[in-house]
Amino acid sequence: MTTTQDTTTPSDKTSGVTYTPEDGLLLEVEDLYVEFHTPDGIATAINGVSFDLHQGESLAILGESGSGKSVTAQAIMGILDMPPAVIPGGHIRYCGQDLLSMPEDQRRRTRGPEVSMIFQDALSSLNPVFPVGWQIAEMFRMHRGVNKSDALEQAIRLMERVQIPAARDRVKAYPHQFSGGMRQRIMIAMAIALDPAVLIADEPTTALDVTVQAQIMALLDELQQERQMGLILITHDLGVVADVADRIAVMYAGRFVEKADVVELYSAPAHPYTRGLLESIPRLDQKGQTLAAIGGLPPNLMRIPPGCPFNPRCRRAEDVCRRDRPELREVVPGRFAACHFAEEVINA
Amino acid sequence: MPEVILSAQDLVKHYPIRSGVLRRVAGQVKAVDGVSFDLHKGETLGIVGESGCGKSTLGRLLMRLEEPTSGKVIFGGEDWSGASGRKLRQMRRNIQIVFQDPYTSLNPRMTVGDIVGEPLEIHSDVVPKGGRRKRVQELLDLVGLNPEHINRYPHQFSGGQRQRIGIARGIALNPSVLVCDEPVSALDVSVQAQVVNLMEKLQDELGLAYVFIAHDLSVVRHISDRVGVMYLGRMAELGEEDEVYSRPTHPYTQALLSAVPVPDPTLRGKRDQIVLQGDVPSPANPPSGCRFHTRCWKAQEVCTTDEPELELRPDGLGAHLSRCHFAEPRLILETVDVSDLEPDTRFAGTEVQDMSDLGAGLGAAGGGEDLGSSAADAGVERSSALHPDTDQAPQDTTRLVDEQPGDDRPTR
């Protein structure tokens, strides 16, 4: 069922609105466009992206820098700087309600209790002049009106939950007194403080060492199981995706070029870009491997080539690829790809 | 095994920590604390480790960008740790470095020709003055860049192209050793492979030896003949690539390997996972005994008091260097030997030319209909046809600078 502002029901969340997912469907992004209007021209960062996210599901959005994966996350959170960003079209529905047409104060109340986000760089995302406990407690004070000492108490419990040793002693410490991994745990504590239904993790482990990355990914996985959150994992790392995600969407030049179940995608990619990516990564479990690379660079978003945006780098491209833009279509049941020759690629 | 070309002997680098009004030395950060290894002609030695383990400092010591606190760097049988002035400059010709960040390691006010040509200016006897420009163009061609781009500035290149410029600068003087400090870490996956392939090609053609410093264990395995694993300023394990990856005996190596995500979802939950607790201790106050004992699941009394030696310890098949009292091999990941397999080149290629004109900035050609005809051809024909005005550098940038007003923008 969907609720609107009129049918306000009491809720432990102070938003005044309850959001109930229908059939477990939390988030629906439909034909989303985001442009950046710059003095040099219009850069199309997102060019018609659609997906949904269910309770307890992990969706990975994979892409290289400039593919639009972080912009997608920021559009969902509603934290794009507008201007220069403009959303000329599309819908983002959370439990049936369009976030984009929602009044700002109502939308603000969804950030934290409903949809929440972890950023890549914990050091620059935390405020350096406030103790970490104070920053976590702020979530409870602002959204739930909890008094200072209770909020701090809840912050300590959260810090313990994300396995920060000696949480009670460290609650008054400042961000610079923590290591990178511990800071990321603090970010996670803040993000899950209000028990959100959707958690967006934007490159949560990119700045971390592998052993710490393993700890953080294990923690995220555990929290997701425990709270049945829908997780959107934004990353460029094909290894991390293989370890945690259920479904994966591959992004290129602001579009999804492929969307599939993780196991199926890795075993038989349906888009030449995905195939090329998988060929080009060195693997820890192989020796004597010859790397094959995708030539060239991703396109300038101000001048995306006509036809398929990948065509200039694609070794399979034909005339039709330079002329007609392939839409994302179902190639075999459950597998979507935006390629004129997807059937061939998937069987290659 | 070929001759040893470079050898590090018990290298130590401590940085003083000063505090108080008088800036008294209050302690030492032991960045590199007794590292020894040999580098053979034409081989690649990979150095892996987490941030703060001292791997970058080690690279800088080899180059003598830092003075070692103690220890020697021996090149071609000569100790050059004490050299200075002319002697130092002479020696430095043989060892060059490529830095991690292609955005900050190139001077934005110099053209590519000046950047790559600068080593030739400093070592003026290598190439006579009149031939330098030509030599720079040869170098650009060698690293897969268009020699006509010699007058462009770094900002007109993408990250991968800049790293190629850094490599061209590194090989300008025909060094025999190239120290590469995280050369591909800042690059996107699809570009990373291009640069790795280029480095392998250059090694084959020029007989270079690489010291390849990186935190990415997969890349290091791919490129290295031998691998050293560093932890808190010391070498924890050192051996042939296969010994370290297939039969690691040091618990730290085992934990590192088990933490690397493998791009194969069918292995999920089936791998031997060792999740280490806690963080790396501070190098200013490293633990007593074995430096890893605070995080090691095998640690016993002896580990807290006696530091194990880096010595040959059995790994099941043979023996390789490892610094653990309780060294025993553990299979972390089944290795598949794919050296006989030809790479699938239907969707990706093994050529090492820079093909940045593919995909990027195609608007310049007003639609680029003849560009994508074949990715391989485009690499050869590119640019000259596309950018007739290469000498007026700012007009024909590939990516970062927008087109001049007169250009047709293709409709999106």
Interface residues (C-beta under 8 A of the other chain):
Chain A: D40 G41 T44 E64 S65 P165 S179 G180 G181 M182 D209 V210 T211 V212 Q213 A214 Q215 M217 A218 H236 D237 L238 G239 V240 V241 A242 D243 V262 V263 Y266 S267 P272 R275 G276 L277 L278 E279 S280 I281 P282 R283 L284 D285 Q286 K287 G288 Q289 T290 L291 A292 A293 I294 G295 G296 L297 P298 P299 N300 M302 R303 I304 P305 P306 F310 N311 P312 R313 C314 R315 R316 A317 C321 R322 V345 A348
Chain B: E50 S51 S158 G160 D188 V189 S190 V191 Q192 A193 Q194 V196 N197 H215 L217 S218 V219 R221 H222 I223 E241 D242 Y245 A255 L256 L257 S258 A259 V260 P261 V262 P263 D264 P265 T266 L267 R268 Q273 V275 L276 G278 D279 V280 L333 E334 T335 V336 D337 V338 S339 D340 L341 E342 P343 D344 T345 R346 F347 A348 G349 T350 E351 Q353 M355 S356 D357 L358 G359 A360 G361 L362 G363 G367 G368 E369 L371 G372 S374 A375 A376 A378 G379 T398 R399 D402 E403 R409 P410 T411 R412
